[in-house]
């Protein structure tokens, strides 16, 4: 995740931009940079590594102006070098960007054909050239920025300045958060309210698709259609704390809506979009010649591992066993002699998972840790440490950490398939393109939230709920049930749909809620057959599917339509409606959503 700050001011900005970056450094510290409108042009300073390096560059060769933008970066497209650091420039334009531009290759090819010269490995640079190209054909600045934003496909936040408009900052969001802070004589934009807290508590949270033109003491906001939009001014509670709720009722709600950004960060860490391949160093995973992989985790992380089993076996032809960590050591497992063990944990301190990792290391098994906290015990002790870049997750019920885990595991499985010769270069490139679509698809599936709220209100009248799925959606059924249990305190169970006739169908009676996740795939018809069996016995069925599935499912169900996507993306995108359903049910039930009873964020004892 990257951090953005911008100031349309009346006084010197450079030190204030750096102060904003200090409060955003938790969002990234591979590189940092600032750009200001100074004199007749734009001056910038950039540095690789942590913010202190940029501060030293600024001390050695200072720049300043009343309008500027700044950025602290997690390296996504392109290595973490000074050349790839933001801000990026083209002509009179400088931009900073957070997120993924899916169609950057298409745009870059067109711009290069028109004579634009690119100097970085990033997708972000295309934004600056695109705006500059529109200025060059005679568009005014506001139109050029608005038109350029409309051509971008993906999930992103952008801020821009122009050399010939020394009091303007342009900004836009689509899938990545962006806030505007205002005072009587200055205006600020930032990735979150913490970055704005030193300057103002009056904050406007841009809505999905919004873009704006900020000038000192004033902001004009437009919606995705380019129409003027009024957005509420809120009084931020952000202080020196690293996290706040960004105008949401609960941290869990905020974290659900952060997933386009957190998934984009995680995917970009392991994907080279330019080469349409993966960036794991050769041999690092140790899976090229492995004959077996053990995946060990607890709770939600276990369901992420169980989903990944389908991917490893389908795309890498690698046999996988998935174990609950608390059971693993006590069954005296037969460990792989020519394989590896994979450990998934948000905190990296989960006691049972850590104990299982140590057991494998003691017995000479190569260990791979997939964790969200880089300083954690699992991260330090695993032979290979692979990060999920979800950022701080405050809500006890995991949401963005789960989809970040799935994103990392998808990359690992596909990279293993490529290294093992199971997938061709063309097949790998196709899957990479589909992975890079996921942040946008998550953003799109958020649009079902009003429908989910209606369904959640109905769930509050029930004491038991059944979740069903087949194939890679079976673990997701268990995860959906877990979420409802955790925060709404409603008994729920997840089952493989094909197991209905082996017992669970006995639970069905008139009005029993059954939640089925079944986007169109090779198992769709079998799943719908199971759905018909419970519907015939009076179940109230909610079907989460895509457009093709909705067209073939028949009538009589509550249908939630998610975007059509590739099979590798389906379990990640489909997780969002289940998270929203649990969240809104819990809100209607009046429970403590962020700190549900009897639970802790990290289980550090057996």
N, C-alpha and C positions, 0 to 999 in steps of 0.2 A: 504494500500500500504506500502511496506517495502522499506528501503533504503540500498543499498550495496555500499561499497567502498573497494578497494584492492590496495595494493602497492607492486610492485617488485622493491625494492629500493637499495640504497647504504649507506643510513644513517638511524638513528633511525626512526621508523614508528609510534609508538603508539600514540604520541601526534598528528601526522598528520592524522592518522585514525580517531581519535576523532574529529579533526577539520572538516574532511569530513562529519562525522555524524552530526555535528552541522548544516551543510548546508542541510542535508537531514531529519532533525527532523520533518519537516512539513509532511513527508511521513509516520511517525509513531513514537509513543513514549510509547508503552506498555512495551517495554523492549529494551535493547541494549547490545551489546557485541563486544569484539575484540578477535582475535587470532593471534599469531605471531609464526614464526619459531624461536625457541630460544634453543641454545645448540643442544642436540640430539633429541629434540622433539618439540611438539606444546604446548604452554601455552595459556590459554584464561582467560578472565575476563568477567563476565556477571552480569547484574543487572536488576531487575524488575523496571518498571516505567520509568521516564524520564531520559534523557541522563546525567543529573547532578548526578544521582545515580551511573552510571557507572564511571563517573569521580572521585567520592569519593572512589569507590572500587579500582580504578587504583592508586589513591594517597596513599591509605592505604597499598596496596600490588602490587607494580608496576611490569609490565612486559615490555619487549621491544625486538625488533629484526629488521632486515632490510626488511623483507618480512612479510606481514600480510593482514588480511581481517577483516572487521567490518560490523555491521548490526544494524539498528534500525527498530523496528518491530511494525506493527499492528498485533495483535493476530488474526490468522486465525485458522488453525488446532491446537487445544490445548489452554489451558488457558494462560493468560499473566503472567506466573511464571518465576523465574530464571531458573528452569530446562528446560523449553520449549524455553528459549531465545537462539538465535543464537550467535555464530557459534555452529554447531553440529559436533561431532567428531566420528570417527570409525577407530581404528588402527592408521595409520600414516596420516589419512585424516581429514581435517576440511573444512566445507562448510558453506556458507551463501546462502540463497534462498529467492526469491520473487516470488509469484504466487501460482498456484495450480498444484499438481501432481495428475492427475485423477486416475491413476492406482497404487497408492501407496499401497493400501491394498493387491493387487495381488503381487506386488513386495515384500512387507513386509512379507507376508505369506511364499513366496519362500525363502527369506533370513533367516527367523526364522527357517524354516525347515532345512536349511544348517548350523544352529548353531549360527547365529547372535543374539545378545541380544540387544533389544531396550530399551532405558531409558526415552524417551519422548513420548508425545501424538501427535507429529507433523508428517505431511507428509514429511517434509524436511529431517528428519533424515535418511530416506531411501536412499537418494542420497549418503550420506557419506558411508553407508554400501555397497551400490552397487559398488562404485568406489573401496573401500577396498577389496571387494570380487574378483574383477577382478585383482587387484594387487596380491592377494594371489595365484591366479592360474598362475602367471608368466607373465602377461601383463606388458609392460612398462607403465610409468605414462601417457604419451600422449594418448596411445591407450586405457588405462583403462578409462580415463575421456571421450574420444570421444565415446567409446562403451556404457558407462553408460548413457550419454546424449541421445543417440539414442533409449534407452529403455524407456525413460520417455515419458509419454503422458500427455499433458496439455499445459498450458501457463505459462512460467516461465523465470526467469533469475537466474543464479547460478555463484558463484565464489568459488574457492577451492584452498587450499594450501596443501602441503605434507611435512611431517617432514624430509624426506630424499632428498628433493629438495629445499634447503633453498633460492633459488633465482627465483622460479617459482610461478606464479599465473595463474590458469586456469579459464576460464570464458566462459559462453554460454548464448544465449538468444533465446527464442522462444515465442513470444507473449508479453513479457515484455521488456522494453527498457534497453539497456546497452551500455555504451560508453567507449572507451579506450583513455586515455590521454598519450602523449609521450613527453619526453625530451631527451636530448642527453644521459643521463645516468640512467634514471628511467622510469618506465612505471606504469600507474594507470588504474584501472577500476572503474566505478561508475554507479549508476542508472541514473544519468543525468549529464550534463556538469557543473551545479552549484557546485556539489561535487568536481569536478576536477579543478574548477577555481583557487583555491589558489596555485595550483601546475603547471598548464600548460594551455595554450589556444589552443594548438594543439590537436585536438580531432578527433577520428574516431568513427562514429556511426555504430555499428555492424548491419548488415542486418538480416532479418528474417532467423532463423535457423543457424546463424553463431556461431562458437565457436573459442576460441583463446588460445594461450599459450603466456603469457607475462613474459619476463625476463628484467633485467635492460636495458633500452634504446632500447628495441626491442620487437616487437609483431609479431607472426605468426598467421594468420587468416585462418580458414577453413570454407567452406560452409557446408550446411546440409549433402551433400554427402561425406564429408570428404576431398574434394579437396582444394588445396591452393587457396586462394581468395585475390585479391587486393582491398582494400577499400580506398576511398578518404580521405585524411587528410583535415579537415576544421579548420578554425580559429574561435573558439567559441567567442560569444559576452557575455557570462555569466560573471557576476560580483558578487556583493553581493545580486543581486535581487533573489527573490525566484523562478522566472519562466523565462524561455527563450523558444525559438521555437524549440530547439533540432534539428537544421538543416532543419526544415520545412519552407515552405514559409509563412504560417500563423499559428496562434494559433489554429484555427479551424481544420486545417489539422492535427496538432500534437494531438489534443484532440480526433479526430476521431480514430487515430491510437493508442491511449492510452487505448481504451475500453477493450481489453482483460484483462488488469491489473486492471482497475477501477471496472469492473464487478466482477472479481475474489475477490477483496478486499471486496466488498459489500456482495457477496454471503457467503464468508467465515465467515463473522461476525455473520451470523444467522444460519449457518449450522454446525452440527457436522458430519464431514465426517466419523469418526470412528464409530459412532453410527448410521449413516445414518438417522439422524433426525434433528430437529430444536432446537436452543438454547434459544429461548424466555423463560424466567421464567414462570412457571405455573401461569396463571391468569393475567399476565401482560397486554396482549392484550385486555382482557375483552370481547372476542368474542365468548366464548364457548356457552353461552346461549342467545346471542344477537338475536333479531328478525329482525334487520335492521341496515344497515351501510350507512352513508352518506359520499361520497368522494367529497372534495371541492378543487379546484385548478384553476390556470390560465394558458393559453397558452399551451406550451409543457407539463407542469406538468398535466394539465387537460387531455391531451390525454393519459398520463401514467395512470391516474386514470380511464379513460374510458376503457382502455385495461384491467385493473385489475378487473373491474366489471365482465367481462366474467370469470375470474379465480375464484373470490369469489363465484359466483353463480354456477359454474360448479363443483368446487372441495370442497366447504364448504357449499353449499346449503344455502347461506346467501344472502338475498335480498339487493341489492345495488342501491342507487341513486347517480348519478354523477352530480355535479353542477359546473357551472362557478362561481368563487367566486364573481365576480362583480355583478352577478344577485342574488346570494343566499339570502342575507339579505332582499332584496327589494321585494321579492315575499311572504314574511311572511310565511316561510316554516314551515310545521308541523314536529317538531323534534321528533326523536325516544325516546320513554320512556324507552325502554329496548334494547338499542343499543349503537352505538358509532359514532363519526364523525372523519373522516380521512382527514388530511390536508397535501398536497404535495407541496413542494417549494424547488427550488435549494438554494436560498439565505436565506430562512427563514424570510425574511423581506417584502415579497410581501404584499402590503397594504391591498388589498381586501381579500386575504386569511387570513391574520392576523385578520382583522375585523370579518370575518366569524367565526374564532376560538373563539374569545372573545364572540361573540353572543351565541355560543353553550355553552361555559362555564357558562355564566350568566344564562342559562336556564337548567343547571344541566346535560348536556350531556357529557359523557366521551370523551376526545379528544386525538387523536393520531397524532403526527407530524412526517412526513417523510421529512427530510431536509438534506442538504449537509453542512451546516455551524453550528457547534455545539453551538456556542455562540449566535446564532440568537434569535430573539424575539419568533418565533414559537417554537424553541427548548426549550426555557426557560419556556414558558407559557403552553405548552401542558401537559396533564396529563402523557402521555407516549411519549418519544422522541426516534425515531428510525432513525439512521444515514444512509445516503448514502455516501460511501467513494469514491466519484469521485475525490477528490482532487481539487485544484484550477481550475476553468474553466474560462478562460479569454475571449474566443470568445463569442460574444453576443448571437449568435444562439446556443441553447443548444444541445449538442451531448452526451458526456459521462455522464453528469448529468441525461439525459433522460434514458439511458439504465441502469444506476445505480438505478434510481427510479423504473424502471420496475423490476429489479432484487430483490430489497427489497420487493416490492409489491407481487411478486410471492412467496417469502418466507412467507410473512404474510398470504397470502391466503391459501397456503398449510398447514401452521401450524394451521390456524383456522380450516381447514378441518379435520386435525388429532385430534384436541382437541374436535371437535363436533361429532366425531365418524363417519364422512362421509367417511373418508379414513382409510383403514387398515394400520397396521404397514408395511406390505409388499408393499402396494401401495405408501405409503409415502417414503419408502426407494428407490423405483424405481424412483420417481420424483426427489429425492435428487441427485441420480446419474446423471439424465439428466440435472439438474441445474448445476452440477459441470462440465459438458461438455461445457457449453456455452462459457467460455473464449477461449477454443481451436476452437470452431466453428466460433466465431467472427474472430479469426485469419485466419481461412480458407476462410471465405467469403471476406476478404480483397483482395484475389487474383482476384476478378472480377473487380478490379479498372481500368485496361486498357480498358476493354469493356465499363465500365461506362463513361470513358473519351470520347470515341467515341460518345456515346449517348448524352452526355452533349453538345458536340460541335453542334450537330444537333438541340438541344433544343433552342439554342441562336437565331435561326431564327423565333421563335414563340412568340406570345404575350399571349397565353392562353394554359394551360395544365390541363388535367383532371386526377385525381388520383382515383382509385377504389379499394375497398376491401370488403370482407364479414366477418361477425363474428368478431373475434378479430383483423382482419386486416382492419376493417372499421376505427377505431381510428388511425391506422397507416397510412391510406390513407390521413387523415386530417393532421397528423403530417408531412408527406412527402410534402404535398402542402404548409404547413406553412413554412417549411424550404426554399422552392424555392422562395416563396414570400419575406421572410425576407432578403435573401442575394443576390438573382439574380434579384429581382424586376420584376419578371414575374408573371402575374396573374395566380393563380392556385387554384383549388377547389378539396376537397376530398369528395367523395360520397360513400354511401353504394351501392355496385354493383346492388343489387336488386331494387334500386330506379331509375335506369336509365330510365325506361319507364314512370316514373312519372314526367318527365320533362327534366332532364339533357341531354338526348339523342338528344334533339333538338339543342344542341350546336355542335354536331358532323358534321364536313364537311371534305372534302378531305384534308388529311394530318394533322388533329388535333392530337396532341400527347396525348396518353392515357397511363398512368403508372398503371399497375395492379399488386398488391402483392397477390399471390395465391400459396403458397406451398401446396402440397397434403394434404387434410383433407376431412372431411365428406361433406364440402360445395364446393369442388373443381369443380365438374361437373356443379353445378349451376353457379359458377363464370365464367367458360369457356363459358357457354351459353351466358352470358352477354357480354363477350369479343367478341364473334362471331357477336353479334348484332352491336357493334360499328365498328368492322372491316369491316362488310358488307357495312357500310356507309362511308368508306374511311379513318377511323382513322388509325394513325400510332401507333401500339400497342407495348409497352414494357412490357413483362411479367416477373416478378420476381417470380421464383418458384424453386422447388427442382428437383432432377433427375427424380422422378416418374412423377411429374407434367409436366416436359419438354417432356417426352416421350408420354404423353397422350394429350397434348395441340393441336397438329396439327401444320401445317406450316403457314407461313405468318407473324410471329411475331418476334420482337427483343427479344430474350430470355436471361435472366440473371439467371444462375443456382447457387443457394445457397446450402450449405450442407444440407443433410437430417437430421432432428432432431425432437425431441418430441414436441408435440403441446405446452407445457409450454415454450419451448425455442424459438419457431418460431417467435413470434413478436419481440423478442430482437435481434435475428440474422438478421431478415429481415430488421430491421431499418438501418443497416449499408449501404446497397446499396442506399437507399433513401438519406441518409446523404451525401454520396459520389457524388451522382447525383447533388444535390443542390450545393455542394461545387465546383465541377468542372465547372458547368454551370456558377456560379458566377465568377470564375477565368477567364473563356473565355469572360464573359461580361465586365470584368475590374472593377468590383465594389469593395468597401471596405469590404472585407469578414469579418474581425474581428469586425468592428465597422460600421454596416450598418446604412444607414441614418434613422433618426427619432427614433431610438431605443436605449434603455438602457438595461444594463444587469439585473438590478433589478428595478422593478416598485414599488416605495415606496410612491406613492401618488395615490389617487383614480382617 
